[in-house]
C-alpha cells in the first residue's frame, strides 16, 4: 500500500469520528494524535491514532480495523466464531453460520461487524453482515463477507 498523502485531523473531525465509533460500537479511541492516510494503489483511508492504524474506511464507511478492535473491544456489532472457524477467518474466508456461536442483536444486513474468536475475544476480522444478528447462528449459509483480516495488507500496514 503506497501512501499518497497524510494529514492531521481537525478537532471537529476527531469529535465526529469518536462520536460515530461510540454510537456504533460503544468505544472511544483515546489518542493524542489522529492522522488520515490516503493511498495511491488502494481505495481506502486509514486513520492513525497515535501512529497506529486503528480505524479504516470500508466502502467509505469508517470502522475499527482488527488492530483497533483489539485495542478497543467493541460492545456491539460483534460476531463471535468458534475455534474451528479461526484459521479460516484469519485467512480471509467469509463467515458461515455453522462457525458462529453468537452475534449481537443490533446487527442488520449491510452493517460492518467485528469478527472475534470465542476463547479470548480477540478480533480476527472485519466484515459486512448479510443477515440480522438474531439470524446468524444456524446450520448453513454465508452470513458475513470478510473485508479485512489478520495478516492482510491493512493489518500489516505500518508507517
N, C-alpha and C positions, 0 to 999 in steps of 0.2 A: 504494500500500500504506500504509494508515493504521496507525501504531504504537499498539498497545493498552497494552503495558507493556514495561518494560526493567529488567533487574536483573543484577547481577554474579553469576557462577557461584561456588559454593563450591569450595574446593581439591579436594575429593573428586570433584565433578562435572567439574572440569578434568582431573583424572587419568584418569577414566573415558573422557572424550571423546578425550584424547590416546592412550590405550591402544587404543581402538576404531579410530581412524584409522591408528595404527601397525600393528595386526594386519591390517587390511583392505587398506590402500593402501601401507604402507611409508613413511608420512610422519608427522612430529610437528610440529604448529604450535608456534612458539616465540614466544609472546606474553607480555606483562606483564599484560594486561587482557583478560578474557573476559566478555562480556555476552550474555545471552539476550534477544532481541527477539520479542515476540508481536504479531500484527496483528489488527485488527478485521475486515478485509474479505478476508483470505486465510487458509486453513487451513495455515499453515506457520510455523515458527520459524526465526530466523536467529541464529547465534552470531557476534558481532563479536569478532574477535581484533585487539586494539589499534585498535579503531574500524572495521575493515574487515570486510565480510560474507563471511567465508571458509568458513563451514560453514552448512548449512541442513538442515531436515527435508524429506524426500521420503517421503510416506506414513508419517510417524512414524519414519523411519529417518534418523539424522544422517549426512551425507556432505559432501564438499567441494563448494563452488559452483564455477562456472567461474573466478572470481577466485581462489578457494582453490587450485584445481588448477594455475593458472598461477603462483601463489606457491610452492606445494609440489608439484612434479611427482610424481605417484604412480608406483610401480613395478609395481603390479598393478591389476586391474580396469580395463584400458585398451583402448579400441577405436580403432584408427588408420584414418583415412579419407584417400582420395586428394584431389588438388586439385580434381577435378571435383565432389566432394561438399561442399566447404567452403561455398559460397554457400547450398546447400540446408539444411545443418545449422545454419548461422548464422541462417537464417530460421525455424528451429524444425521443420524436416521430420524425420521418422523416418529412421533409417539403414537403408539397403538393402544386401544382400550385395555387389552389384557395386561399391559405393563403398568397401568395406573392403579395406585392404591387409594388415592383421594385427590380431590380438586376443590378449590374454594368455590362457593356457590355464586360469587359475584361475576364469574366468567361468562361471557356471551360470545357467540361466534364472531370472529373478526378481531377479538381483543388480543393484545400482546400478553403473554404469560411467561412466568419464570418456571423452568422445569428443575425440580430438586429431587435428590435421592432420599429415600426414607430413613436410612440408617443414621445419617448425621445431619441431614437437612441442607447439604451443600448444593449450590446451584451447578447444574450441568449444561444448561442451555436456555435460550430464549426462543419462543415460538409464537405462532399465530393460531389461536383456538379455532377449531372447526365445529365445535359443539358447545352447548351450555355446560358449565361446571358440574351441575347435577346429573348430566348425562354422559360424563366421561368414563366412569368406571363401567366395565362391561366385558363382553366376550370377544367382540371383533370390531374392526374398523379403525381407520386413522382418525385421530381427533386433534392432534397438534402438528402443524407444519413447523419443523425446526428451521430457524433463520440464523442462529448463531450458537456455537457450542464450544466447549472446552477444546483447545488445540487448534481452532481455526485462525485465519489471518487476523481477525479482530481481537481474539483472545491473546494472540502472540504480539499484538502491536504495542510498541514502547517508543517513547520519544527521547 
